[in-house]
């Protein structure tokens, strides 16, 4: 079991990719603290994950909440071996109709929150530790209306490389998983409220070479590989889980002949 004796933090672990990662970590011997903003969803996730899960309600926009998060992890577990900084929010920020507050709210959660999460975890981590950040192919797709979200995911990519350089002397690895379209609730929130994941996948899948969204487990498995000792020689790297969307876009069903 790859994670026996290891303790992990998965932010945004009450649904989607984060929940899948927490479940796989526990199945592989680990114990996991997960965060979420919604108490009911967090409690339901912990009930499903079982006794090796610790749910901590935390708004990662709040530095005081981040401080409290790590105090609770220290009290419960004493250390951290793995951090999967997964929490993030979507949001439409089109040119011409976006307020500063709306733009900055996405930056606060998706970029500043990730920085503060990693920074807060460091006193609990030692040599052999692993940090994985959750990025997105949106960093490079130029999707209209996504300026803030895309900027944060490009920023995550840049921060990961800086973190890796800074933490090499401490023996802590830092890598990034880059999901493409994935079957998670993000497709039903914010400006997409009222849509279903199935409807969205049906609309977008012709533009994905594999012809479908990834499952949360597929993305989580890539993140957990990077977190594990199987990747002990890997830092400042990325694994892209996008069905070929960025590497082989012309292989998508929409562009195939016959």
Phi, psi and omega in degrees: 000122190293333189244019177300129180081003183252149180242135183233153168246129174238109178281147185063037186271009182268359177197170171059221183298320180297316179294318178299319179296317179298317181296318180291323177299315180293319179297335181259021170101355185272171169239145195223132167263130177241150177243158174192159179273329185268114184300318183295316179295322179295314180297320179295320179295316180296321179299323180284324182285329176098193192292342179269015177245141176237121179263129180233114178288125184204134171263106187284004169281347187253112180304325179295323178293325177293318176301316180296321179305311185284333173296319179292322177294319179298318179294322184278319190239335178084342183199169170226136174256331187222137170235124171249100180278088189255335188298138177192162179233150173272180175166139178271128180225065182291145175300135176098344183216025182246129177280159176300321181296318180295318180294313185290334178296321179290318177298321182299313183285312191277340184239300179297319179298322178293315179301312183292329176295312179297316180299318181292332182284336191302321179298341180264358185250153179221183181305138184096353179288162182219134176241131177236128176258149179259112179262213178188147173295346179297344178300338187229003187271343179065037182287123182304138177086001187248025189305311184293312181299313181297322178296320180294322182286328171294322178296321177301317179300315180293318180298321183302320181291322177294315178303316181300317179295317183291328187263356177304317180298338179268357179076024179253125180271149178224124181221174184226139169256137185242094179283150163262211178301126185224146183283082179226167180293353181301334182284354183243012185246165176059232182293347180263008181306134182101340177277162174247158178298320180299315180298317182293317179298319180299322181288323188267333188302331176298343180263003179253123182309321178285350175075019181197164170286157169285157170274156175304325181294325179294318178291316180299321180297322177294318178297319182288329172300312180297327180283338189274169176291346174298336180253030186299340178261012186243125170211156183060032182243172180225146167241122180264125181239079187226017178064020179092005187301321181264332183274328184218056187300330182284358174273001182292150180308325182296340184250002182280146177269144177080000000 
